[in-house]
Amino acid sequence: MRRGRQVGAVTAIVAVLAVSVVLGLPSDDRQGGSAPALTSPQDVMAESGGVALAISGAEFSGTATFIELAARVAGAAPDRVTRVSIPAMGFVSGNMAPADLTASIMLIANGPATIQRLRPVSAVGPVKMVVSFVDVDDGRGTRRIAGDWVLELKPPADLTKALRVETLSPGAVAAAQGITVRPLSATRSTTETLVTVALEGPPGIEQLALPSLVGASVNGGPVFGPRIAGGPGEPLTFSFPPTDFAAPLEIQFTEFIASPAAGGGAARWVEIRLDSLLARQGVTGKGGEQAAVDASDMVRASDDEPLIVTGIGFPSPSVKLIAFTLAGYFPGADGATLTIADGSKLPPSGSGSQTGSSPTGDIGQGASSFVTFRFTDFAQLLGTVRLTFAEPGSILHDRWKVGFTP
């Protein structure tokens, strides 16, 4: 398995998974927390302004309501993707709403229904999702459509039983390698087990591998829980499959990322004979071309742990970008430069890191990174160039176990 980590000018994705994406990965046991089976069939549809919303299934619990939701847009072009977004403010208060009250729900018009996570419902009163407006984007601009979509669901007869929850008490903290995992709370329901922890350690510490349920397995492998709430410096909440009521609970973390301290280390650099390297492999800068880098291509390097460049590519058919692939984990491209033959410096246009999984399931194995630079003319690259990068980050492996009791 490969896990991407886009940073720098591209974006910042640190295993903070959108709920709709997480729920769409039930086939990947490593992800854990897939949507439960929807045992409550529904057949409800509402239409306003040429946009129809339909719910075909639901599952109710005391921590979340899962619905199978689809959208149709009258007159949508069959050869163009049309997106229907329901912003958080489009949900009328007092009714069903997304679990994340700051998030939007995005649907593909006239496409398949997708499972969405909403807040739990009450055991009394009607169960309704009421929407006052949606945004429709057909690729030529977004238009807001006001309306009155009222979708009333039929809850099961045993709704009170389905809404059962159990609150667990946190146990002791787990500390190793300067990182502390502090258990804060855990709640189990009939559809999932939610665990919230706080991470304490170096600035920028982030969880890399998904935590797993101790003592549980699926198809012989660990049962992982994706993060569904929280970001850097905030408590983190993970969703695991349901566990037995009245039983103790233990989860385990195995890997964290520690970013280097700002200004804490000297820059690393390497000089590469880019002209001869590209010529030897017939690379002319066209989109999709790639070239391997070996020791003979490197002229000089910094004395203390130099950069190791393993490949060069031109990833875009339309934008003049050159990409360098490096061995090791580099959390960002701040301060990275490419000094070309005439002495001028090109700033980075994007960067990222990825790590592979080992046979034991650890994710932080075989880390590699990339950085891209935009150039104006292929001739700029013909000569010896110097790639400069900041200190790498650290991937810390250990066993941080925290427990909860009923």
C-alpha atoms as one frame of an Amber mdcrd trajectory, in Angstrom:
protein
   0.000   0.000   0.000   1.181   3.479  -0.780   0.059   6.449   1.207   0.462
   9.904  -0.338   1.165  12.997   1.643   0.843  16.192  -0.359   2.445  19.218
   1.238   3.933  22.588   0.342   2.247  24.392  -2.503   0.198  21.381  -3.474
  -1.900  20.872  -0.338  -1.591  19.528   3.202  -3.114  16.130   3.660  -2.166
  14.382   6.875  -4.505  11.458   7.135  -7.386  13.774   7.873  -9.865  11.909
   5.754 -13.150  13.340   4.582 -15.882  11.181   6.060 -17.523  10.508   2.712
 -14.181   9.231   1.397 -13.530   7.041   4.414 -16.912   5.439   4.127 -16.262
   4.669   0.515 -13.352   2.329   1.274 -14.937  -0.766   2.818 -12.777  -3.080
   0.704  -9.539  -1.838   2.248  -9.193  -3.520   5.633  -6.329  -1.182   6.537
  -8.656   1.768   6.515 -11.142   0.390   9.045 -14.252   2.309  10.013 -16.159
   1.522   6.853 -19.848   2.327   6.821 -22.084  -0.227   8.532 -24.628  -2.212
   6.607 -27.729  -0.080   6.024 -30.472  -2.237   7.481 -33.276   0.333   7.288
 -34.522   0.618   3.651 -35.849   4.056   2.720 -37.684   5.359  -0.326 -37.943
   9.121  -0.031 -37.295  11.842  -2.576 -37.740  15.613  -2.708 -37.319  17.936
  -5.670 -36.911  21.699  -5.995 -35.602  23.869  -8.809 -34.811  20.901 -11.020
 -32.662  19.202  -8.373 -33.868  15.996  -6.720 -32.396  14.478  -3.548 -33.187
  10.871  -2.704 -32.439   8.616   0.275 -32.589   4.864  -0.346 -31.227   3.445
   2.917 -30.248   4.367   6.449 -28.655   3.053   9.606 -29.281   4.618  13.010
 -27.095   4.633  16.105 -26.361   6.802  19.096 -23.185   8.238  17.534 -24.213
   8.766  13.905 -26.874   8.307  11.267 -25.696   6.864   7.968 -27.757   7.503
   4.854 -27.468   6.441   1.235 -27.952   9.695  -0.652 -28.172  10.508  -4.363
 -28.842  13.631  -6.423 -30.372  14.180  -9.847 -30.200  17.379 -11.862 -32.672
  17.923 -14.685 -30.950  18.687 -17.981 -27.433  17.815 -16.769 -25.155  17.201
 -19.748 -24.372  13.474 -20.045 -20.818  14.197 -21.258 -19.904  16.489 -18.369
 -19.571  15.850 -14.637 -22.078  17.897 -12.655 -21.536  18.194  -8.913 -24.225
  18.906  -6.357 -22.936  20.299  -3.087 -25.014  20.722   0.057 -23.149  23.276
   2.218 -23.429  22.970   5.965 -25.526  26.148   6.096 -27.952  24.594   3.623
 -29.201  22.157   6.266 -32.132  23.630   8.193 -31.421  23.510  11.936 -33.468
  21.235  14.130 -33.250  18.393  11.631 -30.629  15.908  10.447 -27.292  17.517
   9.619 -23.745  16.399   8.746 -21.603  15.052  11.549 -19.126  17.822  10.771
 -21.174  21.005  10.990 -18.558  22.924   8.997 -18.432  20.475   6.094 -20.385
  20.132   2.876 -21.786  17.014   1.293 -20.775  16.602  -2.341 -22.640  14.354
  -4.771 -22.235  13.548  -8.463 -25.470  14.408 -10.215 -27.233  11.433 -11.796
 -24.509   9.196 -10.405 -24.623   6.386  -7.848 -25.809   6.982  -4.311 -23.078
   7.418  -1.697 -23.153   6.819   2.036 -22.989   9.961   4.151 -22.438  10.336
   7.874 -24.928  12.561   9.708 -25.447  13.383  13.352 -27.491  10.938  15.455
 -31.243  11.419  15.625 -33.503  11.663  18.646 -35.598   8.727  19.826 -38.666
  10.979  19.751 -40.061  13.208  17.042 -39.853  13.006  13.246 -36.615  12.019
  11.544 -36.117  14.525   8.751 -33.386  16.021   6.609 -34.404  19.505   5.454
 -32.282  21.429   2.952 -32.842  25.070   1.949 -30.296  25.420  -0.880 -27.735
  23.496  -2.910 -24.827  24.489  -5.156 -24.645  22.990  -8.644 -21.371  23.054
 -10.596 -21.287  21.732 -14.163 -17.696  22.783 -14.789 -18.687  26.151 -16.206
 -19.436  27.868 -12.911 -21.371  27.289  -9.722 -24.990  28.334  -9.303 -26.908
  28.319  -6.043 -30.423  26.918  -6.165 -32.812  27.761  -3.349 -35.577  25.321
  -2.561 -37.350  23.268   0.060 -36.141  19.687   0.170 -37.845  17.768   2.994
 -36.890  14.103   3.294 -38.581  12.309   6.179 -37.178   8.909   7.049 -38.921
   5.934   8.610 -36.877   4.790  11.608 -36.992   1.136  12.693 -39.381   0.032
  15.392 -36.453  -0.681  17.720 -34.939   2.792  17.296 -34.396   3.203  21.051
 -32.333   0.009  21.092 -30.380   1.118  18.028 -29.496   4.417  19.734 -27.835
   2.700  22.709 -24.458   4.189  23.638 -21.852   3.441  26.269 -19.313   5.938
  27.573 -15.936   4.582  28.625 -13.411   6.069  31.031  -9.868   6.808  29.817
  -6.900   4.972  31.309  -3.242   5.879  31.610  -1.215   7.775  29.049   1.288
   6.024  26.792   4.688   7.627  26.275   7.696   6.662  24.158  10.362   8.481
  22.134   9.219  11.872  23.386   5.613  11.374  22.235   2.687  10.994  24.627
  -0.717   9.667  23.639  -3.276  10.861  26.171  -6.651   9.069  26.074  -9.515
  11.524  26.493 -12.774   9.693  25.819 -14.377   6.726  24.097 -17.977   6.038
  23.135 -19.345   2.856  21.625 -22.617   2.517  19.768 -24.294  -0.136  17.669
 -22.453   1.047  14.517 -19.000   2.134  15.685 -16.570   2.845  18.492 -15.300
   6.420  18.727 -11.985   7.119  20.462 -10.563  10.586  21.154  -6.943  11.170
  22.152  -4.523  14.071  22.462  -0.980  13.937  21.119   1.798  15.616  23.061
   5.345  15.939  21.824   7.524  17.961  19.463   5.874  20.769  17.499   4.260
  19.421  14.368   3.921  15.858  15.664   1.356  13.953  13.626   0.027  10.412
  13.530   1.092   8.495  10.435  -0.166   4.925  10.693  -3.819   4.489  11.572
  -4.379   3.221  15.137  -5.670  -0.316  15.530  -7.878  -2.225  17.944  -5.771
  -4.447  20.187  -6.954  -8.047  20.124  -9.113  -7.638  17.021  -8.484  -8.742
  13.456 -10.186  -8.817  10.065  -9.074 -11.346   7.457  -6.016 -11.976   9.587
  -4.992  -8.330   9.679  -5.357  -5.470  12.166  -8.602  -3.525  12.508  -7.775
   0.112  11.854  -9.773   3.248  12.582  -9.629   6.365  10.384  -9.472   9.830
  11.853 -12.812  11.577  11.462 -12.195  14.752  13.446  -9.338  16.905  14.673
  -6.242  18.438  13.183  -2.727  19.491  14.202  -2.711  20.631  17.814  -6.297
  19.444  18.391  -7.757  16.303  20.002  -8.127  13.566  17.389 -11.159  11.308
  17.047 -10.964   7.913  15.342 -13.845   5.675  14.278 -13.469   1.919  14.744
 -15.992  -0.809  13.989 -18.457  -1.606  16.806 -17.080  -3.428  19.831 -18.790
  -5.429  22.584 -20.712  -3.413  25.148 -19.416  -3.646  28.747 -15.972  -4.791
  27.545 -12.704  -2.895  28.066 -11.133  -1.287  25.024  -7.502  -0.854  24.012
  -6.057   0.798  20.916  -2.514   0.994  19.663  -0.524   3.554  17.705   2.648
   2.450  15.944   3.992   5.363  13.923   4.257   9.122  14.135   5.871  11.837
  12.047   8.081  14.402  13.744   8.809  17.414  11.573  12.214  19.052  11.993
  12.334  22.135  14.173  12.336  25.413  12.250  15.923  26.463  11.653  17.098
  23.471  13.610  19.453  21.988  11.054  21.670  22.799   8.137  20.371  22.512
   4.611  21.272  19.472   2.520  22.191  19.709  -1.109  23.401  17.738  -4.105
  24.751  18.804  -7.502  23.668  16.803 -10.542  24.942  16.800 -14.149  21.452
  17.206 -15.465  22.370  17.763 -19.107  24.353  14.529 -19.535  21.833  12.554
 -17.439  18.889  13.599 -19.617  20.797  13.222 -22.884  21.972   9.704 -21.971
  18.371   8.582 -21.452  16.853  10.487 -24.357  14.734  12.757 -22.164  13.745
  16.062 -23.763  11.368  17.537 -21.197   8.096  16.222 -22.614   5.261  15.506
 -20.198   5.408  11.978 -18.823   9.140  11.434 -19.444  11.265  10.030 -16.618
  14.942   9.388 -15.989  16.798   7.388 -13.364  19.661   8.927 -11.395  22.788
   7.007 -10.414  25.944   7.904  -8.504  27.847   8.959 -11.617  25.329  11.754
 -12.236  26.091  13.411  -8.888  28.995  15.846  -8.868  29.135  17.012  -5.260
  26.960  16.841  -2.151  26.765  18.292   1.337  29.047  16.523   3.804  26.432
  15.721   6.456  23.910  13.200   5.118  23.521  14.473   1.555  20.323  14.354
  -0.422  19.830  11.141  -2.359  18.027  11.764  -5.644  16.677   8.595  -7.263
  14.746   9.916 -10.229  13.790  12.901 -12.352  10.591  13.385 -14.299   8.415
  15.812 -16.172   4.936  15.115 -14.749   2.753  17.556 -16.666   1.914  17.543
 -20.381   0.831  21.189 -20.258   2.907  22.871 -17.517   6.702  22.999 -17.619
   7.560  21.199 -14.398  10.555  19.124 -13.436  10.202  16.728 -10.503  12.980
  15.264  -8.349  12.340  12.086  -6.358  14.358  11.732  -3.145  14.976   8.874
  -0.764  13.716   9.703   2.734  10.831  11.571   4.306  10.788  15.350   3.858
   7.624  16.942   5.310   7.681  20.080   3.186   9.573  22.069   0.601   9.992
  25.273   2.600  13.348  26.708   1.630  13.952  24.196  -1.154  15.573  25.633
  -4.268  16.912  24.471  -7.589  19.967  26.460  -8.646  20.431  26.169 -12.390
  23.610  26.547 -14.440  23.404  30.347 -14.792  23.215  30.756 -10.995  19.556
  31.711 -10.772  17.286  29.870  -8.359  13.912  28.272  -9.077  11.508  28.072
  -6.113   9.441  24.891  -5.572   5.952  24.675  -7.013   4.895  21.605  -5.048
   6.133  18.703  -2.967   4.986  15.557  -1.264   6.050  12.424   0.560   4.880
   8.853   0.576   5.712   5.730   2.511   5.159   2.058   1.859   3.800  -0.647
   4.137   5.957  -3.452   5.462   4.795  -7.085   5.693   3.901  -6.468   9.350
   1.561  -3.645   8.457   3.775  -0.758   9.516   3.304   2.124   7.098   6.506
   4.100   7.554   8.765   1.916   5.438  10.656   2.925   2.311   9.861   6.617
   2.633  10.396   8.787  -0.427   9.640  12.398  -1.301   9.341  14.552  -4.369
   9.632  18.239  -5.191   8.679  20.022  -8.403   9.998  23.235  -9.943   8.512
  25.267 -12.764  10.845  26.326 -15.579  10.307  28.441 -18.704  12.650  26.767
 -21.193  14.152  23.274 -21.268  17.524  24.853 -22.072  17.568  26.287 -18.525
  18.095  22.769 -17.210  21.058  21.881 -19.428  24.069  21.983 -17.155  24.936
  21.131 -13.581  22.172  22.042 -11.140  22.115  22.141  -7.352  19.088  20.875
  -5.430  18.870  22.220  -1.884  16.456  20.936   0.757  15.832  21.427   4.456
  16.342  18.801   7.133  14.235  15.639   6.776  11.480  14.679   9.169  11.559
  11.602  11.369   9.268   8.589  11.276   9.092   7.186  14.803   8.165   3.525
  15.371   7.057   2.099  18.709   3.955   0.764  20.461   1.746   3.348  22.150
  -1.201   1.540  23.794  -4.022   3.353  25.568  -7.039   1.781  27.212 -10.600
   2.615  28.212 -12.938   0.898  30.683 -16.778   0.928  30.934
